[in-house]
């Protein structure tokens, strides 16, 4: 019997975990758990709805960027856009995409790019 995969939780390696957690909380995530050492946040588990993200304090040189983007499906992308657009660094404003999603892209303080999208009919189809 094959093993059933149930969820994927990305772990972002960052230099300043506390600042990163604060940024994610500012866009609506809640802190589910943390681990601290000597008064510093070393690890945190964040969630919003069915989306989980872990933050891990691990300083990396700039050339070690992973190139990973996170794409999060939401049920009201326009409402989320209205809430976030003036408070975050926008990589790409909200638009209807050729691949059947209405989405926008933002950056967290570490340069990780997050896309938020909602399924729409594909243009021309």
Backbone as XML, in Angstrom:
<?xml version="1.0"?>
<chain id="A" units="angstrom">
  <residue number="1" name="UNK">
    <atom name="N" x="0.848" y="-1.179" z="0.000"/>
    <atom name="CA" x="0.000" y="0.000" z="0.000"/>
    <atom name="C" x="0.899" y="1.250" z="0.000"/>
  </residue>
  <residue number="2" name="UNK">
    <atom name="N" x="0.680" y="2.178" z="-0.937"/>
    <atom name="CA" x="1.526" y="3.379" z="-0.981"/>
    <atom name="C" x="1.246" y="4.301" z="0.209"/>
  </residue>
  <residue number="3" name="UNK">
    <atom name="N" x="2.269" y="5.021" z="0.601"/>
    <atom name="CA" x="2.153" y="5.988" z="1.686"/>
    <atom name="C" x="1.407" y="7.210" z="1.178"/>
  </residue>
  <residue number="4" name="UNK">
    <atom name="N" x="0.461" y="7.697" z="1.952"/>
    <atom name="CA" x="-0.312" y="8.887" z="1.597"/>
    <atom name="C" x="0.384" y="10.129" z="2.139"/>
  </residue>
  <residue number="5" name="UNK">
    <atom name="N" x="0.700" y="11.062" z="1.261"/>
    <atom name="CA" x="1.256" y="12.335" z="1.697"/>
    <atom name="C" x="0.090" y="13.201" z="2.157"/>
  </residue>
  <residue number="6" name="UNK">
    <atom name="N" x="0.209" y="13.864" z="3.296"/>
    <atom name="CA" x="-0.906" y="14.607" z="3.861"/>
    <atom name="C" x="-0.761" y="16.115" z="3.787"/>
  </residue>
  <residue number="7" name="UNK">
    <atom name="N" x="0.446" y="16.650" z="3.908"/>
    <atom name="CA" x="0.621" y="18.095" z="3.824"/>
    <atom name="C" x="2.102" y="18.405" z="3.639"/>
  </residue>
  <residue number="8" name="UNK">
    <atom name="N" x="2.374" y="19.594" z="3.177"/>
    <atom name="CA" x="3.740" y="20.086" z="3.042"/>
    <atom name="C" x="3.847" y="21.356" z="3.870"/>
  </residue>
  <residue number="9" name="UNK">
    <atom name="N" x="4.828" y="21.413" z="4.756"/>
    <atom name="CA" x="5.063" y="22.606" z="5.559"/>
    <atom name="C" x="6.463" y="23.112" z="5.253"/>
  </residue>
  <residue number="10" name="UNK">
    <atom name="N" x="6.571" y="24.227" z="4.536"/>
    <atom name="CA" x="7.906" y="24.751" z="4.249"/>
    <atom name="C" x="8.562" y="25.288" z="5.515"/>
  </residue>
  <residue number="11" name="UNK">
    <atom name="N" x="9.887" y="25.128" z="5.601"/>
    <atom name="CA" x="10.661" y="25.711" z="6.684"/>
    <atom name="C" x="11.611" y="26.726" z="6.062"/>
  </residue>
  <residue number="12" name="UNK">
    <atom name="N" x="11.450" y="27.979" z="6.464"/>
    <atom name="CA" x="12.268" y="29.050" z="5.923"/>
    <atom name="C" x="13.441" y="29.297" z="6.856"/>
  </residue>
  <residue number="13" name="UNK">
    <atom name="N" x="14.652" y="29.208" z="6.336"/>
    <atom name="CA" x="15.857" y="29.506" z="7.096"/>
    <atom name="C" x="16.147" y="30.996" z="6.978"/>
  </residue>
  <residue number="14" name="UNK">
    <atom name="N" x="16.237" y="31.671" z="8.119"/>
    <atom name="CA" x="16.381" y="33.128" z="8.139"/>
    <atom name="C" x="17.419" y="33.533" z="9.178"/>
  </residue>
  <residue number="15" name="UNK">
    <atom name="N" x="17.967" y="34.737" z="9.037"/>
    <atom name="CA" x="18.935" y="35.251" z="9.998"/>
    <atom name="C" x="18.250" y="35.757" z="11.262"/>
  </residue>
  <residue number="16" name="UNK">
    <atom name="N" x="17.081" y="36.374" z="11.132"/>
    <atom name="CA" x="16.380" y="36.958" z="12.280"/>
    <atom name="C" x="14.983" y="36.356" z="12.372"/>
  </residue>
  <residue number="17" name="UNK">
    <atom name="N" x="14.865" y="35.298" z="13.164"/>
    <atom name="CA" x="13.586" y="34.590" z="13.269"/>
    <atom name="C" x="12.515" y="35.457" z="13.913"/>
  </residue>
  <residue number="18" name="UNK">
    <atom name="N" x="12.859" y="36.207" z="14.944"/>
    <atom name="CA" x="11.857" y="37.028" z="15.637"/>
    <atom name="C" x="11.251" y="38.071" z="14.696"/>
  </residue>
  <residue number="19" name="UNK">
    <atom name="N" x="12.090" y="38.743" z="13.909"/>
    <atom name="CA" x="11.581" y="39.748" z="12.966"/>
    <atom name="C" x="10.733" y="39.097" z="11.885"/>
  </residue>
  <residue number="20" name="UNK">
    <atom name="N" x="11.140" y="37.921" z="11.437"/>
    <atom name="CA" x="10.383" y="37.214" z="10.408"/>
    <atom name="C" x="9.026" y="36.779" z="10.953"/>
  </residue>
  <residue number="21" name="UNK">
    <atom name="N" x="8.997" y="36.253" z="12.163"/>
    <atom name="CA" x="7.727" y="35.862" z="12.790"/>
    <atom name="C" x="6.817" y="37.083" z="12.914"/>
  </residue>
  <residue number="22" name="UNK">
    <atom name="N" x="7.361" y="38.203" z="13.367"/>
    <atom name="CA" x="6.559" y="39.422" z="13.514"/>
    <atom name="C" x="5.959" y="39.847" z="12.184"/>
  </residue>
  <residue number="23" name="UNK">
    <atom name="N" x="6.712" y="39.734" z="11.086"/>
    <atom name="CA" x="6.193" y="40.112" z="9.773"/>
    <atom name="C" x="5.032" y="39.202" z="9.380"/>
  </residue>
  <residue number="24" name="UNK">
    <atom name="N" x="5.193" y="37.892" z="9.546"/>
    <atom name="CA" x="4.123" y="36.960" z="9.184"/>
    <atom name="C" x="2.887" y="37.172" z="10.059"/>
  </residue>
  <residue number="25" name="UNK">
    <atom name="N" x="3.075" y="37.480" z="11.323"/>
    <atom name="CA" x="1.938" y="37.795" z="12.196"/>
    <atom name="C" x="1.233" y="39.048" z="11.686"/>
  </residue>
  <residue number="26" name="UNK">
    <atom name="N" x="1.988" y="40.021" z="11.176"/>
    <atom name="CA" x="1.394" y="41.262" z="10.669"/>
    <atom name="C" x="0.515" y="41.044" z="9.445"/>
  </residue>
  <residue number="27" name="UNK">
    <atom name="N" x="0.718" y="39.912" z="8.732"/>
    <atom name="CA" x="-0.146" y="39.635" z="7.579"/>
    <atom name="C" x="-1.179" y="38.556" z="7.904"/>
  </residue>
  <residue number="28" name="UNK">
    <atom name="N" x="-1.379" y="38.285" z="9.183"/>
    <atom name="CA" x="-2.486" y="37.445" z="9.593"/>
    <atom name="C" x="-2.180" y="36.036" z="10.055"/>
  </residue>
  <residue number="29" name="UNK">
    <atom name="N" x="-0.909" y="35.644" z="10.067"/>
    <atom name="CA" x="-0.564" y="34.318" z="10.589"/>
    <atom name="C" x="-0.580" y="34.367" z="12.110"/>
  </residue>
  <residue number="30" name="UNK">
    <atom name="N" x="-0.824" y="33.221" z="12.732"/>
    <atom name="CA" x="-0.737" y="33.121" z="14.182"/>
    <atom name="C" x="0.422" y="32.205" z="14.551"/>
  </residue>
  <residue number="31" name="UNK">
    <atom name="N" x="0.983" y="32.450" z="15.717"/>
    <atom name="CA" x="2.086" y="31.627" z="16.205"/>
    <atom name="C" x="1.494" y="30.411" z="16.912"/>
  </residue>
  <residue number="32" name="UNK">
    <atom name="N" x="1.778" y="29.227" z="16.381"/>
    <atom name="CA" x="1.291" y="27.990" z="16.982"/>
    <atom name="C" x="2.256" y="27.482" z="18.040"/>
  </residue>
  <residue number="33" name="UNK">
    <atom name="N" x="3.562" y="27.706" z="17.833"/>
    <atom name="CA" x="4.565" y="27.225" z="18.779"/>
    <atom name="C" x="5.889" y="27.911" z="18.475"/>
  </residue>
  <residue number="34" name="UNK">
    <atom name="N" x="6.752" y="28.005" z="19.481"/>
    <atom name="CA" x="8.098" y="28.548" z="19.292"/>
    <atom name="C" x="9.079" y="27.788" z="20.172"/>
  </residue>
  <residue number="35" name="UNK">
    <atom name="N" x="10.335" y="27.896" z="19.803"/>
    <atom name="CA" x="11.435" y="27.391" z="20.627"/>
    <atom name="C" x="12.435" y="28.525" z="20.753"/>
  </residue>
  <residue number="36" name="UNK">
    <atom name="N" x="12.782" y="28.855" z="21.978"/>
    <atom name="CA" x="13.739" y="29.934" z="22.222"/>
    <atom name="C" x="14.950" y="29.395" z="22.955"/>
  </residue>
  <residue number="37" name="UNK">
    <atom name="N" x="16.085" y="30.019" z="22.678"/>
    <atom name="CA" x="17.336" y="29.708" z="23.348"/>
    <atom name="C" x="17.995" y="31.028" z="23.711"/>
  </residue>
  <residue number="38" name="UNK">
    <atom name="N" x="18.324" y="31.180" z="24.983"/>
    <atom name="CA" x="18.964" y="32.399" z="25.473"/>
    <atom name="C" x="18.191" y="33.649" z="25.079"/>
  </residue>
  <residue number="39" name="UNK">
    <atom name="N" x="16.858" y="33.566" z="25.172"/>
    <atom name="CA" x="16.005" y="34.717" z="24.897"/>
    <atom name="C" x="15.780" y="35.033" z="23.429"/>
  </residue>
  <residue number="40" name="UNK">
    <atom name="N" x="16.289" y="34.209" z="22.528"/>
    <atom name="CA" x="16.102" y="34.447" z="21.096"/>
    <atom name="C" x="15.253" y="33.352" z="20.480"/>
  </residue>
  <residue number="41" name="UNK">
    <atom name="N" x="14.369" y="33.750" z="19.573"/>
    <atom name="CA" x="13.555" y="32.774" z="18.858"/>
    <atom name="C" x="14.458" y="32.030" z="17.882"/>
  </residue>
  <residue number="42" name="UNK">
    <atom name="N" x="14.518" y="30.717" z="18.038"/>
    <atom name="CA" x="15.297" y="29.878" z="17.125"/>
    <atom name="C" x="14.414" y="29.190" z="16.095"/>
  </residue>
  <residue number="43" name="UNK">
    <atom name="N" x="13.164" y="28.952" z="16.465"/>
    <atom name="CA" x="12.252" y="28.218" z="15.595"/>
    <atom name="C" x="10.830" y="28.638" z="15.928"/>
  </residue>
  <residue number="44" name="UNK">
    <atom name="N" x="9.987" y="28.693" z="14.924"/>
    <atom name="CA" x="8.564" y="28.998" z="15.147"/>
    <atom name="C" x="7.727" y="28.267" z="14.119"/>
  </residue>
  <residue number="45" name="UNK">
    <atom name="N" x="6.538" y="27.891" z="14.553"/>
    <atom name="CA" x="5.536" y="27.288" z="13.676"/>
    <atom name="C" x="4.404" y="28.293" z="13.584"/>
  </residue>
  <residue number="46" name="UNK">
    <atom name="N" x="4.111" y="28.706" z="12.357"/>
    <atom name="CA" x="3.061" y="29.684" z="12.094"/>
    <atom name="C" x="1.958" y="29.021" z="11.287"/>
  </residue>
  <residue number="47" name="UNK">
    <atom name="N" x="0.739" y="29.515" z="11.460"/>
    <atom name="CA" x="-0.357" y="28.973" z="10.657"/>
    <atom name="C" x="-1.411" y="30.034" z="10.418"/>
  </residue>
  <residue number="48" name="UNK">
    <atom name="N" x="-2.090" y="29.847" z="9.316"/>
    <atom name="CA" x="-3.265" y="30.652" z="8.987"/>
    <atom name="C" x="-4.165" y="29.747" z="8.180"/>
  </residue>
  <residue number="49" name="UNK">
    <atom name="N" x="-5.333" y="29.437" z="8.721"/>
    <atom name="CA" x="-6.210" y="28.465" z="8.080"/>
    <atom name="C" x="-5.483" y="27.145" z="7.948"/>
  </residue>
  <residue number="50" name="UNK">
    <atom name="N" x="-5.487" y="26.582" z="6.744"/>
    <atom name="CA" x="-4.825" y="25.306" z="6.503"/>
    <atom name="C" x="-3.381" y="25.427" z="6.063"/>
  </residue>
  <residue number="51" name="UNK">
    <atom name="N" x="-2.796" y="26.622" z="6.147"/>
    <atom name="CA" x="-1.419" y="26.851" z="5.701"/>
    <atom name="C" x="-0.493" y="26.914" z="6.915"/>
  </residue>
  <residue number="52" name="UNK">
    <atom name="N" x="0.580" y="26.144" z="6.868"/>
    <atom name="CA" x="1.595" y="26.119" z="7.917"/>
    <atom name="C" x="2.947" y="26.532" z="7.335"/>
  </residue>
  <residue number="53" name="UNK">
    <atom name="N" x="3.697" y="27.311" z="8.093"/>
    <atom name="CA" x="5.058" y="27.698" z="7.725"/>
    <atom name="C" x="5.904" y="27.589" z="8.984"/>
  </residue>
  <residue number="54" name="UNK">
    <atom name="N" x="7.096" y="27.039" z="8.855"/>
    <atom name="CA" x="8.040" y="27.034" z="9.967"/>
    <atom name="C" x="9.159" y="28.021" z="9.664"/>
  </residue>
  <residue number="55" name="UNK">
    <atom name="N" x="9.610" y="28.701" z="10.703"/>
    <atom name="CA" x="10.709" y="29.650" z="10.602"/>
    <atom name="C" x="11.857" y="29.093" z="11.435"/>
  </residue>
  <residue number="56" name="UNK">
    <atom name="N" x="13.050" y="29.042" z="10.848"/>
    <atom name="CA" x="14.210" y="28.476" z="11.516"/>
    <atom name="C" x="15.350" y="29.490" z="11.461"/>
  </residue>
  <residue number="57" name="UNK">
    <atom name="N" x="15.874" y="29.870" z="12.633"/>
    <atom name="CA" x="16.998" y="30.820" z="12.637"/>
    <atom name="C" x="18.253" y="30.086" z="12.219"/>
  </residue>
  <residue number="58" name="UNK">
    <atom name="N" x="18.698" y="30.394" z="11.033"/>
    <atom name="CA" x="19.917" y="29.807" z="10.486"/>
    <atom name="C" x="20.502" y="30.823" z="9.517"/>
  </residue>
  <residue number="59" name="UNK">
    <atom name="N" x="21.406" y="31.637" z="10.001"/>
    <atom name="CA" x="22.004" y="32.642" z="9.118"/>
    <atom name="C" x="22.666" y="31.988" z="7.907"/>
  </residue>
  <residue number="60" name="UNK">
    <atom name="N" x="22.329" y="32.498" z="6.748"/>
    <atom name="CA" x="22.898" y="31.995" z="5.497"/>
    <atom name="C" x="23.503" y="33.158" z="4.727"/>
  </residue>
  <residue number="61" name="UNK">
    <atom name="N" x="24.576" y="32.931" z="4.024"/>
    <atom name="CA" x="25.126" y="34.011" z="3.200"/>
    <atom name="C" x="24.151" y="34.337" z="2.065"/>
  </residue>
  <residue number="62" name="UNK">
    <atom name="N" x="24.150" y="35.580" z="1.591"/>
    <atom name="CA" x="23.195" y="35.981" z="0.547"/>
    <atom name="C" x="23.218" y="35.079" z="-0.687"/>
  </residue>
  <residue number="63" name="UNK">
    <atom name="N" x="24.395" y="34.564" z="-1.030"/>
    <atom name="CA" x="24.482" y="33.709" z="-2.223"/>
    <atom name="C" x="23.823" y="32.349" z="-2.014"/>
  </residue>
  <residue number="64" name="UNK">
    <atom name="N" x="23.369" y="32.057" z="-0.799"/>
    <atom name="CA" x="22.732" y="30.767" z="-0.511"/>
    <atom name="C" x="21.219" y="30.805" z="-0.704"/>
  </residue>
  <residue number="65" name="UNK">
    <atom name="N" x="20.694" y="31.844" z="-1.327"/>
    <atom name="CA" x="19.247" y="31.938" z="-1.541"/>
    <atom name="C" x="18.754" y="30.690" z="-2.260"/>
  </residue>
  <residue number="66" name="UNK">
    <atom name="N" x="17.593" y="30.189" z="-1.832"/>
    <atom name="CA" x="17.076" y="28.935" z="-2.369"/>
    <atom name="C" x="16.305" y="29.104" z="-3.667"/>
  </residue>
  <residue number="67" name="UNK">
    <atom name="N" x="15.776" y="30.292" z="-3.916"/>
    <atom name="CA" x="14.975" y="30.488" z="-5.109"/>
    <atom name="C" x="13.578" y="29.898" z="-4.987"/>
  </residue>
  <residue number="68" name="UNK">
    <atom name="N" x="13.158" y="29.579" z="-3.781"/>
    <atom name="CA" x="11.838" y="28.992" z="-3.568"/>
    <atom name="C" x="10.806" y="30.095" z="-3.395"/>
  </residue>
  <residue number="69" name="UNK">
    <atom name="N" x="9.674" y="29.951" z="-4.066"/>
    <atom name="CA" x="8.517" y="30.810" z="-3.871"/>
    <atom name="C" x="7.424" y="29.977" z="-3.222"/>
  </residue>
  <residue number="70" name="UNK">
    <atom name="N" x="6.600" y="30.605" z="-2.399"/>
    <atom name="CA" x="5.463" y="29.931" z="-1.784"/>
    <atom name="C" x="4.193" y="30.444" z="-2.460"/>
  </residue>
  <residue number="71" name="UNK">
    <atom name="N" x="3.314" y="29.534" z="-2.855"/>
    <atom name="CA" x="2.052" y="29.922" z="-3.491"/>
    <atom name="C" x="0.923" y="29.416" z="-2.610"/>
  </residue>
  <residue number="72" name="UNK">
    <atom name="N" x="0.056" y="30.326" z="-2.194"/>
    <atom name="CA" x="-1.005" y="29.999" z="-1.251"/>
    <atom name="C" x="-2.356" y="30.267" z="-1.900"/>
  </residue>
  <residue number="73" name="UNK">
    <atom name="N" x="-3.185" y="29.230" z="-1.989"/>
    <atom name="CA" x="-4.546" y="29.380" z="-2.504"/>
    <atom name="C" x="-5.432" y="29.969" z="-1.418"/>
  </residue>
  <residue number="74" name="UNK">
    <atom name="N" x="-6.207" y="30.984" z="-1.770"/>
    <atom name="CA" x="-7.115" y="31.630" z="-0.819"/>
    <atom name="C" x="-8.513" y="31.698" z="-1.416"/>
  </residue>
  <residue number="75" name="UNK">
    <atom name="N" x="-9.512" y="31.962" z="-0.571"/>
    <atom name="CA" x="-10.886" y="31.991" z="-1.059"/>
    <atom name="C" x="-11.371" y="33.386" z="-1.453"/>
  </residue>
  <residue number="76" name="UNK">
    <atom name="N" x="-10.619" y="34.452" z="-1.120"/>
    <atom name="CA" x="-10.996" y="35.811" z="-1.513"/>
    <atom name="C" x="-9.726" y="36.632" z="-1.715"/>
  </residue>
  <residue number="77" name="UNK">
    <atom name="N" x="-9.117" y="36.455" z="-2.871"/>
    <atom name="CA" x="-7.830" y="37.092" z="-3.149"/>
    <atom name="C" x="-7.953" y="38.615" z="-3.201"/>
  </residue>
  <residue number="78" name="UNK">
    <atom name="N" x="-9.087" y="39.122" z="-3.657"/>
    <atom name="CA" x="-9.256" y="40.580" z="-3.728"/>
    <atom name="C" x="-9.291" y="41.205" z="-2.328"/>
  </residue>
  <residue number="79" name="UNK">
    <atom name="N" x="-9.953" y="40.561" z="-1.390"/>
    <atom name="CA" x="-10.004" y="41.073" z="-0.019"/>
    <atom name="C" x="-8.611" y="41.042" z="0.614"/>
  </residue>
  <residue number="80" name="UNK">
    <atom name="N" x="-7.861" y="39.955" z="0.378"/>
    <atom name="CA" x="-6.514" y="39.863" z="0.923"/>
    <atom name="C" x="-5.613" y="40.921" z="0.302"/>
  </residue>
  <residue number="81" name="UNK">
    <atom name="N" x="-5.724" y="41.131" z="-0.999"/>
    <atom name="CA" x="-4.957" y="42.169" z="-1.686"/>
    <atom name="C" x="-5.245" y="43.536" z="-1.068"/>
  </residue>
  <residue number="82" name="UNK">
    <atom name="N" x="-6.533" y="43.847" z="-0.869"/>
    <atom name="CA" x="-6.911" y="45.138" z="-0.285"/>
    <atom name="C" x="-6.304" y="45.305" z="1.104"/>
  </residue>
  <residue number="83" name="UNK">
    <atom name="N" x="-6.231" y="44.221" z="1.865"/>
    <atom name="CA" x="-5.692" y="44.270" z="3.216"/>
    <atom name="C" x="-4.172" y="44.447" z="3.232"/>
  </residue>
  <residue number="84" name="UNK">
    <atom name="N" x="-3.462" y="43.813" z="2.311"/>
    <atom name="CA" x="-1.995" y="43.773" z="2.379"/>
    <atom name="C" x="-1.260" y="44.783" z="1.512"/>
  </residue>
  <residue number="85" name="UNK">
    <atom name="N" x="-1.806" y="45.199" z="0.408"/>
    <atom name="CA" x="-1.047" y="45.909" z="-0.627"/>
    <atom name="C" x="-0.306" y="47.156" z="-0.161"/>
  </residue>
  <residue number="86" name="UNK">
    <atom name="N" x="-0.818" y="47.838" z="0.832"/>
    <atom name="CA" x="-0.162" y="49.058" z="1.295"/>
    <atom name="C" x="0.764" y="48.824" z="2.490"/>
  </residue>
  <residue number="87" name="UNK">
    <atom name="N" x="0.889" y="47.562" z="2.929"/>
    <atom name="CA" x="1.678" y="47.268" z="4.131"/>
    <atom name="C" x="2.872" y="46.364" z="3.873"/>
  </residue>
  <residue number="88" name="UNK">
    <atom name="N" x="3.040" y="45.913" z="2.635"/>
    <atom name="CA" x="4.086" y="44.941" z="2.316"/>
    <atom name="C" x="4.822" y="45.365" z="1.054"/>
  </residue>
  <residue number="89" name="UNK">
    <atom name="N" x="5.915" y="44.685" z="0.758"/>
    <atom name="CA" x="6.625" y="44.900" z="-0.497"/>
    <atom name="C" x="5.949" y="44.061" z="-1.572"/>
  </residue>
  <residue number="90" name="UNK">
    <atom name="N" x="5.370" y="44.714" z="-2.556"/>
    <atom name="CA" x="4.638" y="44.038" z="-3.627"/>
    <atom name="C" x="5.605" y="43.731" z="-4.765"/>
  </residue>
  <residue number="91" name="UNK">
    <atom name="N" x="5.660" y="42.454" z="-5.166"/>
    <atom name="CA" x="6.469" y="42.048" z="-6.319"/>
    <atom name="C" x="5.662" y="42.153" z="-7.597"/>
  </residue>
  <residue number="92" name="UNK">
    <atom name="N" x="4.400" y="41.786" z="-7.514"/>
    <atom name="CA" x="3.500" y="41.846" z="-8.670"/>
    <atom name="C" x="2.087" y="42.112" z="-8.167"/>
  </residue>
  <residue number="93" name="UNK">
    <atom name="N" x="1.482" y="43.166" z="-8.695"/>
    <atom name="CA" x="0.122" y="43.539" z="-8.293"/>
    <atom name="C" x="-0.885" y="42.481" z="-8.753"/>
  </residue>
  <residue number="94" name="UNK">
    <atom name="N" x="-2.066" y="42.542" z="-8.179"/>
    <atom name="CA" x="-3.099" y="41.562" z="-8.489"/>
    <atom name="C" x="-3.496" y="41.637" z="-9.963"/>
  </residue>
  <residue number="95" name="UNK">
    <atom name="N" x="-3.622" y="40.464" z="-10.566"/>
    <atom name="CA" x="-4.004" y="40.385" z="-11.970"/>
    <atom name="C" x="-4.560" y="39.005" z="-12.277"/>
  </residue>
  <residue number="96" name="UNK">
    <atom name="N" x="-5.346" y="38.917" z="-13.348"/>
    <atom name="CA" x="-5.837" y="37.624" z="-13.836"/>
    <atom name="C" x="-4.752" y="37.013" z="-14.714"/>
  </residue>
  <residue number="97" name="UNK">
    <atom name="N" x="-4.394" y="35.771" z="-14.423"/>
    <atom name="CA" x="-3.288" y="35.120" z="-15.113"/>
    <atom name="C" x="-3.789" y="34.150" z="-16.186"/>
  </residue>
  <residue number="98" name="UNK">
    <atom name="N" x="-2.938" y="33.893" z="-17.162"/>
    <atom name="CA" x="-3.260" y="32.979" z="-18.258"/>
    <atom name="C" x="-3.504" y="31.563" z="-17.765"/>
  </residue>
  <residue number="99" name="UNK">
    <atom name="N" x="-2.988" y="31.212" z="-16.603"/>
    <atom name="CA" x="-3.106" y="29.853" z="-16.088"/>
    <atom name="C" x="-4.349" y="29.645" z="-15.216"/>
  </residue>
  <residue number="100" name="UNK">
    <atom name="N" x="-5.283" y="30.609" z="-15.281"/>
    <atom name="CA" x="-6.561" y="30.420" z="-14.608"/>
    <atom name="C" x="-6.581" y="30.805" z="-13.146"/>
  </residue>
  <residue number="101" name="UNK">
    <atom name="N" x="-5.660" y="31.661" z="-12.730"/>
    <atom name="CA" x="-5.645" y="32.146" z="-11.350"/>
    <atom name="C" x="-5.658" y="33.670" z="-11.365"/>
  </residue>
  <residue number="102" name="UNK">
    <atom name="N" x="-6.276" y="34.256" z="-10.354"/>
    <atom name="CA" x="-6.153" y="35.689" z="-10.083"/>
    <atom name="C" x="-5.227" y="35.751" z="-8.884"/>
  </residue>
  <residue number="103" name="UNK">
    <atom name="N" x="-4.076" y="36.417" z="-9.045"/>
    <atom name="CA" x="-3.103" y="36.375" z="-7.962"/>
    <atom name="C" x="-2.266" y="37.635" z="-7.863"/>
  </residue>
  <residue number="104" name="UNK">
    <atom name="N" x="-1.520" y="37.710" z="-6.755"/>
    <atom name="CA" x="-0.526" y="38.762" z="-6.552"/>
    <atom name="C" x="0.638" y="38.162" z="-5.779"/>
  </residue>
  <residue number="105" name="UNK">
    <atom name="N" x="1.769" y="38.887" z="-5.807"/>
    <atom name="CA" x="3.012" y="38.385" z="-5.223"/>
    <atom name="C" x="3.620" y="39.449" z="-4.321"/>
  </residue>
  <residue number="106" name="UNK">
    <atom name="N" x="4.097" y="39.018" z="-3.141"/>
    <atom name="CA" x="4.749" y="39.919" z="-2.192"/>
    <atom name="C" x="6.047" y="39.280" z="-1.713"/>
  </residue>
  <residue number="107" name="UNK">
    <atom name="N" x="6.888" y="40.076" z="-1.029"/>
    <atom name="CA" x="8.143" y="39.561" z="-0.471"/>
    <atom name="C" x="8.153" y="39.726" z="1.033"/>
  </residue>
  <residue number="108" name="UNK">
    <atom name="N" x="8.656" y="38.698" z="1.722"/>
    <atom name="CA" x="8.854" y="38.832" z="3.163"/>
    <atom name="C" x="10.182" y="39.558" z="3.394"/>
  </residue>
  <residue number="109" name="UNK">
    <atom name="N" x="10.529" y="39.878" z="4.637"/>
    <atom name="CA" x="11.761" y="40.647" z="4.886"/>
    <atom name="C" x="13.049" y="39.955" z="4.466"/>
  </residue>
  <residue number="110" name="UNK">
    <atom name="N" x="12.995" y="38.647" z="4.200"/>
    <atom name="CA" x="14.183" y="37.894" z="3.810"/>
    <atom name="C" x="14.278" y="37.671" z="2.304"/>
  </residue>
  <residue number="111" name="UNK">
    <atom name="N" x="13.319" y="38.197" z="1.560"/>
    <atom name="CA" x="13.311" y="38.029" z="0.112"/>
    <atom name="C" x="12.540" y="36.819" z="-0.369"/>
  </residue>
  <residue number="112" name="UNK">
    <atom name="N" x="11.928" y="36.057" z="0.535"/>
    <atom name="CA" x="11.078" y="34.944" z="0.107"/>
    <atom name="C" x="9.833" y="35.526" z="-0.537"/>
  </residue>
  <residue number="113" name="UNK">
    <atom name="N" x="9.493" y="35.043" z="-1.704"/>
    <atom name="CA" x="8.350" y="35.558" z="-2.451"/>
    <atom name="C" x="7.141" y="34.669" z="-2.184"/>
  </residue>
  <residue number="114" name="UNK">
    <atom name="N" x="6.035" y="35.311" z="-1.829"/>
    <atom name="CA" x="4.776" y="34.607" z="-1.574"/>
    <atom name="C" x="3.743" y="35.056" z="-2.588"/>
  </residue>
  <residue number="115" name="UNK">
    <atom name="N" x="3.103" y="34.091" z="-3.221"/>
    <atom name="CA" x="2.000" y="34.372" z="-4.123"/>
    <atom name="C" x="0.702" y="33.954" z="-3.461"/>
  </residue>
  <residue number="116" name="UNK">
    <atom name="N" x="-0.328" y="34.743" z="-3.659"/>
    <atom name="CA" x="-1.657" y="34.419" z="-3.147"/>
    <atom name="C" x="-2.604" y="34.424" z="-4.332"/>
  </residue>
  <residue number="117" name="UNK">
    <atom name="N" x="-3.357" y="33.344" z="-4.512"/>
    <atom name="CA" x="-4.200" y="33.252" z="-5.690"/>
    <atom name="C" x="-5.532" y="32.579" z="-5.439"/>
  </residue>
  <residue number="118" name="UNK">
    <atom name="N" x="-6.440" y="32.847" z="-6.381"/>
    <atom name="CA" x="-7.771" y="32.255" z="-6.370"/>
    <atom name="C" x="-8.094" y="31.807" z="-7.792"/>
  </residue>
  <residue number="119" name="UNK">
    <atom name="N" x="-8.630" y="30.607" z="-7.922"/>
    <atom name="CA" x="-8.946" y="30.052" z="-9.228"/>
    <atom name="C" x="-10.053" y="30.860" z="-9.903"/>
  </residue>
  <residue number="120" name="UNK">
    <atom name="N" x="-9.853" y="31.138" z="-11.191"/>
    <atom name="CA" x="-10.838" y="31.800" z="-12.044"/>
    <atom name="C" x="-10.893" y="31.009" z="-13.345"/>
  </residue>
  <residue number="121" name="UNK">
    <atom name="N" x="-11.785" y="31.358" z="-14.199"/>
    <atom name="CA" x="-11.819" y="30.701" z="-15.513"/>
    <atom name="C" x="-10.600" y="31.146" z="-16.310"/>
  </residue>
  <residue number="122" name="UNK">
    <atom name="N" x="-10.011" y="30.228" z="-17.056"/>
    <atom name="CA" x="-8.878" y="30.589" z="-17.909"/>
    <atom name="C" x="-9.371" y="31.552" z="-18.986"/>
  </residue>
  <residue number="123" name="UNK">
    <atom name="N" x="-8.587" y="32.600" z="-19.256"/>
    <atom name="CA" x="-8.966" y="33.524" z="-20.330"/>
    <atom name="C" x="-9.150" y="32.774" z="-21.652"/>
  </residue>
  <residue number="124" name="UNK">
    <atom name="N" x="-10.226" y="33.075" z="-22.331"/>
    <atom name="CA" x="-10.506" y="32.433" z="-23.609"/>
    <atom name="C" x="-11.025" y="31.027" z="-23.464"/>
  </residue>
  <residue number="125" name="UNK">
    <atom name="N" x="-11.329" y="30.590" z="-22.251"/>
    <atom name="CA" x="-11.745" y="29.205" z="-22.116"/>
    <atom name="C" x="-12.729" y="29.014" z="-21.114"/>
  </residue>
</chain>
